[in-house]
């Protein structure tokens, strides 16, 4: 390991981490609306008893129980993600102790030919040395610890998640059916009758079909654009005290782009006229939609009276024809992407899109590998000195501090550029995968996790690491000295850990605190939008809304760091403590942000499966890698790792059989008994469940749009909800902020900000209604989520009817697709 590169990267990374955490501790108390917006939510259960010290947030975050995040708007996925970080930190702490206490002295005293910091690697142990028995034993030990980690994750998933999956709420009693037969798509009554015939009429409460409303959705999007344009014009009109009416030139729409070509017109009058025309067309389309004039998509939702009936339905074959009918437990409405609900007869287009996605991903992979190889070889002081723009300056600087400069360039700078290079990749992958018609946001996120993790593994690990290794071996003539080549390869591969040590240092101690704790990029974007683009009150409220955590990006990076630490744990012991420190710091930052900052867009409860599967894949790759290393080292007993690989495969199969099905379904024995009552009580209960079903699983485009008069009243009178204050928070009494904010039964953001007040907002629910009788779905889609590439929400849907006043749940439909009212956001 090159000492100058390592120590330069270590020093810079530690300094940046300390400065960033100190600066965050200072700014956190002065910009609470940006760093801890959930602190002002009533009943959000965020710690409010912090001391006034700068770093008091650290012990408060550590003391906060993880399970409380299930009710605090963080979600079950946040709990399991934090468990993964915590257990990974425990794992690598144990590996660090063994590596430093046992492996490090053996490597240093092995008497090999390596010098410098490379004597700490496995490459310093001579071929066939008996000391390799210790390294072989470490592979078995580390594998057993990884088994325990995966088992513990699944066990916690079952223990914590059972309380949520056993609830008799709407989601657990509803199934989603895709690929329905034609006769079932005749009407919702036909679908309900089909399942009533199979499960009994008394067990089926409500069924709905998803119509093909793409034209209506397009009208809603057009109306949303006009409403936003009108709101900006009305805002500037009021700012000028009525002395100036904004104008714009008439436009012609060319290729989805409006080109100004006409005369100047009054913006407000023009928008009001166009909105009135669209309202008439939307109302006409909605009336025809209720009369079965629209073609059905082949997708339907069926709600039962009990959880047990839904669990049975989700695991049963219902129709012999067509053969591609799929029945699954329904996701929350906030997890659905309504725009992608296309007719079943056009499923071939999904196949075509899938082929296009694969082709684009392969092209991206092929194009991404070359820059990584180039960057890995470019950042040396000799190569950079040859560049005409900075060559003379670097040569002069090298004459003053050559060793330090070479370490900074080759250690810190190269790793920093690679980290930034890969930071852009997930957004490109998400854009490509969005071409495929995923119907759930969670399915899209899991696809991003799979693809991004594979890209990181292949591009960062295999291509960059082994390219460096093979390049270093060019000085050996394979034909003349084959044995020397093999010996050199066995020595060189373990020493490449310096590249990944620098990568972990930069990723964990520079990018992690700067990007995910201090959030300088979000702060800069927020300020830019506040100064130049976001002027209306609703736009300013969106800026202060709690953002969503980008699981797809972060989980992939954590798994890559896990891969790096595991691969080199037996070869280069110095990297393992830094991986343990990385997971410890990431746990602290992520837990703080889940408590005070992030709010989920949806609740999926399937985050553990992609993490556990990739841990097991990494474990098998690690064992294969060490099998090759022992072969290069001339240690025949390393062949015993073949048996360990077989054990890992058997363990993987056992995990799938033992836990994955149990993690998806609730056993019938454990399903709650949902008593409907008798007589009039049963009728009222069924009506309540049917109303919840309609509010959550009817297509949101069938709801009436919000009138301009209500929007005008909101602008003039201000919203009725104070959720988060501006940076001048000290001017508003905290109690005034908290008393007008509500949290729904299952911890999701709720409140009257998105609809007029009603009686349900001023009294508690009927005491006879238990938590299990209330739907768990809440507002999940938050503004300012850069990872959500679906179309932005419409802010003009009217929810002022009487049904919308029933415990604040009717508007949840609109957080689930690509249109709907604005996310819950601050003033």
SULNOR-V526631 format. One record per residue. N is the residue number from 1. RES is the residue in one letter. PSI is psi in whole degrees, 0 to 359 (none if undefined). Layout:
n	res	psi
N	RES	PSI
N	RES	PSI
This chain:
n	res	psi
1	X	132
2	X	115
3	X	318
4	X	317
5	X	318
6	X	310
7	X	327
8	X	314
9	X	318
10	X	314
11	X	314
12	X	317
13	X	316
14	X	318
15	X	315
16	X	318
17	X	314
18	X	315
19	X	318
20	X	314
21	X	321
22	X	316
23	X	321
24	X	317
25	X	328
26	X	313
27	X	333
28	X	327
29	X	349
30	X	341
31	X	64
32	X	328
33	X	339
34	X	319
35	X	329
36	X	59
37	X	329
38	X	351
39	X	333
40	X	5
41	X	130
42	X	135
43	X	26
44	X	351
45	X	26
46	X	143
47	X	127
48	X	12
49	X	30
50	X	148
51	X	172
52	X	6
53	X	156
54	X	318
55	X	21
56	X	339
57	X	336
58	X	306
59	X	328
60	X	321
61	X	317
62	X	321
63	X	337
64	X	126
65	X	134
66	X	321
67	X	335
68	X	341
69	X	344
70	X	325
71	X	319
72	X	134
73	X	83
74	X	319
75	X	162
76	X	323
77	X	325
78	X	321
79	X	314
80	X	327
81	X	318
82	X	324
83	X	320
84	X	316
85	X	318
86	X	313
87	X	326
88	X	322
89	X	318
90	X	315
91	X	310
92	X	339
93	X	317
94	X	319
95	X	325
96	X	317
97	X	314
98	X	318
99	X	317
100	X	319
101	X	324
102	X	303
103	X	321
104	X	311
105	X	324
106	X	316
107	X	320
108	X	321
109	X	12
110	X	340
111	X	31
112	X	187
113	X	357
114	X	158
115	X	173
116	X	212
117	X	348
118	X	349
119	X	346
120	X	358
121	X	168
122	X	336
123	X	343
124	X	352
125	X	125
126	X	155
127	X	135
128	X	8
129	X	138
130	X	339
131	X	339
132	X	344
133	X	324
134	X	318
135	X	322
136	X	319
137	X	326
138	X	326
139	X	317
140	X	316
141	X	313
142	X	326
143	X	318
144	X	319
145	X	323
146	X	323
147	X	315
148	X	321
149	X	312
150	X	316
151	X	317
152	X	322
153	X	313
154	X	323
155	X	317
156	X	323
157	X	317
158	X	314
159	X	314
160	X	321
161	X	339
162	X	322
163	X	332
164	X	319
165	X	338
166	X	353
167	X	142
168	X	51
169	X	179
170	X	318
171	X	316
172	X	348
173	X	8
174	X	142
175	X	156
176	X	123
177	X	129
178	X	138
179	X	40
180	X	149
181	X	159
182	X	320
183	X	336
184	X	339
185	X	7
186	X	322
187	X	162
188	X	327
189	X	325
190	X	319
191	X	316
192	X	323
193	X	325
194	X	315
195	X	333
196	X	326
197	X	326
198	X	326
199	X	355
200	X	135
201	X	328
202	X	343
203	X	347
204	X	124
205	X	311
206	X	147
207	X	141
208	X	152
209	X	150
210	X	111
211	X	165
212	X	101
213	X	38
214	X	323
215	X	320
216	X	321
217	X	319
218	X	321
219	X	321
220	X	320
221	X	319
222	X	318
223	X	320
224	X	316
225	X	317
226	X	321
227	X	317
228	X	321
229	X	319
230	X	319
231	X	319
232	X	317
233	X	318
234	X	325
235	X	312
236	X	328
237	X	317
238	X	325
239	X	330
240	X	10
241	X	33
242	X	11
243	X	345
244	X	125
245	X	119
246	X	147
247	X	163
248	X	165
249	X	144
250	X	145
251	X	157
252	X	133
253	X	116
254	X	116
255	X	49
256	X	16
257	X	130
258	X	121
259	X	120
260	X	119
261	X	344
262	X	198
263	X	166
264	X	134
265	X	159
266	X	123
267	X	316
268	X	316
269	X	318
270	X	314
271	X	319
272	X	321
273	X	315
274	X	322
275	X	320
276	X	319
277	X	318
278	X	323
279	X	320
280	X	317
281	X	320
282	X	316
283	X	321
284	X	317
285	X	322
286	X	322
287	X	321
288	X	330
289	X	324
290	X	345
291	X	18
292	X	31
293	X	343
294	X	147
295	X	141
296	X	154
297	X	351
298	X	9
299	X	136
300	X	162
301	X	135
302	X	128
303	X	134
304	X	171
305	X	343
306	X	158
307	X	324
308	X	321
309	X	320
310	X	321
311	X	321
312	X	316
313	X	325
314	X	350
315	X	19
316	X	145
317	X	120
318	X	325
319	X	138
320	X	325
321	X	137
322	X	160
323	X	346
324	X	23
325	X	129
326	X	135
327	X	122
328	X	161
329	X	136
330	X	141
331	X	172
332	X	153
333	X	331
334	X	346
335	X	349
336	X	145
337	X	95
338	X	331
339	X	334
340	X	10
341	X	83
342	X	160
343	X	146
344	X	333
345	X	348
346	X	29
347	X	337
348	X	333
349	X	329
350	X	323
351	X	317
352	X	318
353	X	323
354	X	318
355	X	319
356	X	320
357	X	315
358	X	318
359	X	317
360	X	323
361	X	319
362	X	320
363	X	319
364	X	319
365	X	315
366	X	323
367	X	339
368	X	336
369	X	319
370	X	314
371	X	325
372	X	316
373	X	318
374	X	316
375	X	320
376	X	333
377	X	342
378	X	318
379	X	72
380	X	156
381	X	326
382	X	316
383	X	318
384	X	330
385	X	340
386	X	351
387	X	134
388	X	331
389	X	320
390	X	6
391	X	312
392	X	319
393	X	317
394	X	322
395	X	319
396	X	317
397	X	327
398	X	328
399	X	337
400	X	311
401	X	67
402	X	312
403	X	315
404	X	316
405	X	318
406	X	321
407	X	319
408	X	315
409	X	310
410	X	334
411	X	292
412	X	309
413	X	317
414	X	317
415	X	321
416	X	317
417	X	319
418	X	319
419	X	315
420	X	323
421	X	319
422	X	345
423	X	334
424	X	334
425	X	316
426	X	330
427	X	324
428	X	318
429	X	317
430	X	320
431	X	320
432	X	315
433	X	336
434	X	343
435	X	324
436	X	143
437	X	71
438	X	136
439	X	351
440	X	140
441	X	325
442	X	324
443	X	321
444	X	318
445	X	319
446	X	326
447	X	322
448	X	320
449	X	311
450	X	313
451	X	314
452	X	319
453	X	318
454	X	320
455	X	315
456	X	317
457	X	314
458	X	313
459	X	308
460	X	315
461	X	294
462	X	314
463	X	307
464	X	315
465	X	311
466	X	336
467	X	317
468	X	319
469	X	311
470	X	323
471	X	322
472	X	346
473	X	4
474	X	339
475	X	349
476	X	129
477	X	111
478	X	320
479	X	321
480	X	324
481	X	67
482	X	322
483	X	322
484	X	325
485	X	314
486	X	317
487	X	320
488	X	322
489	X	318
490	X	328
491	X	325
492	X	321
493	X	314
494	X	331
495	X	351
496	X	0
497	X	340
498	X	324
499	X	315
500	X	333
501	X	315
502	X	322
503	X	315
504	X	320
505	X	314
506	X	317
507	X	319
508	X	327
509	X	356
510	X	295
511	X	321
512	X	306
513	X	326
514	X	317
515	X	318
516	X	347
517	X	299
518	X	328
519	X	50
520	X	326
521	X	317
522	X	322
523	X	318
524	X	317
525	X	320
526	X	315
527	X	319
528	X	313
529	X	323
530	X	326
531	X	328
532	X	323
533	X	322
534	X	109
535	X	329
536	X	159
537	X	320
538	X	323
539	X	321
540	X	326
541	X	325
542	X	326
543	X	328
544	X	2
545	X	143
546	X	128
547	X	171
548	X	147
549	X	135
550	X	79
551	X	316
552	X	324
553	X	310
554	X	319
555	X	319
556	X	319
557	X	320
558	X	320
559	X	326
560	X	319
561	X	321
562	X	316
563	X	313
564	X	312
565	X	320
566	X	318
567	X	319
568	X	7
569	X	327
570	X	352
571	X	316
572	X	100
573	X	337
574	X	341
575	X	335
576	X	316
577	X	326
578	X	327
579	X	319
580	X	317
581	X	324
582	X	311
583	X	326
584	X	316
585	X	320
586	X	323
587	X	315
588	X	314
589	X	314
590	X	319
591	X	318
592	X	315
593	X	326
594	X	326
595	X	315
596	X	340
597	X	299
598	X	147
599	X	139
600	X	146
601	X	330
602	X	167
603	X	120
604	X	323
605	X	32
606	X	24
607	X	336
608	X	328
609	X	309
610	X	328
611	X	312
612	X	319
613	X	319
614	X	334
615	X	317
616	X	322
617	X	318
618	X	323
619	X	317
620	X	318
621	X	321
622	X	317
623	X	320
624	X	320
625	X	313
626	X	329
627	X	318
628	X	322
629	X	315
630	X	328
631	X	318
632	X	330
633	X	358
634	X	36
635	X	97
636	X	333
637	X	347
638	X	344
639	X	344
640	X	346
641	X	341
642	X	318
643	X	323
644	X	322
645	X	320
646	X	318
647	X	319
648	X	320
649	X	318
650	X	320
651	X	320
652	X	316
653	X	319
654	X	320
655	X	317
656	X	315
657	X	319
658	X	322
659	X	325
660	X	321
661	X	321
662	X	332
663	X	342
664	X	324
665	X	157
666	X	129
667	X	144
668	X	327
669	X	329
670	X	355
671	X	139
672	X	149
673	X	116
674	X	98
675	X	119
676	X	349
677	X	192
678	X	157
679	X	226
680	X	328
681	X	320
682	X	320
683	X	315
684	X	322
685	X	318
686	X	322
687	X	321
688	X	316
689	X	318
690	X	323
691	X	318
692	X	318
693	X	313
694	X	320
695	X	331
696	X	331
697	X	12
698	X	147
699	X	126
700	X	339
701	X	348
702	X	359
703	X	147
704	X	145
705	X	156
706	X	138
707	X	155
708	X	332
709	X	318
710	X	324
711	X	320
712	X	319
713	X	321
714	X	320
715	X	320
716	X	321
717	X	347
718	X	154
719	X	159
720	X	2
721	X	127
722	X	100
723	X	311
724	X	139
725	X	171
726	X	187
727	X	344
728	X	49
729	X	336
730	X	348
731	X	350
732	X	130
733	X	131
734	X	323
735	X	326
736	X	334
737	X	325
738	X	337
739	X	346
740	X	17
741	X	135
742	X	152
743	X	134
744	X	174
745	X	323
746	X	22
747	X	4
748	X	155
749	X	137
750	X	157
751	X	172
752	X	11
753	X	335
754	X	9
755	X	162
756	X	156
757	X	153
758	X	176
759	X	328
760	X	342
761	X	350
762	X	3
763	X	160
764	X	156
765	X	161
766	X	133
767	X	339
768	X	349
769	X	119
770	X	170
771	X	326
772	X	344
773	X	357
774	X	135
775	X	140
776	X	348
777	X	132
778	X	188
779	X	116
780	X	330
781	X	118
782	X	149
783	X	161
784	X	26
785	X	102
786	X	343
787	X	347
788	X	102
789	X	4
790	X	166
791	X	145
792	X	161
793	X	146
794	X	147
795	X	30
796	X	39
797	X	128
798	X	126
799	X	28
800	X	4
801	X	169
802	X	326
803	X	331
804	X	349
805	X	0
806	X	99
807	X	31
808	X	38
809	X	347
810	X	334
811	X	359
812	X	336
813	X	324
814	X	352
815	X	0
816	X	338
817	X	213
818	X	11
819	X	162
820	X	182
821	X	168
822	X	150
823	X	155
824	X	123
825	X	161
826	X	171
827	X	none
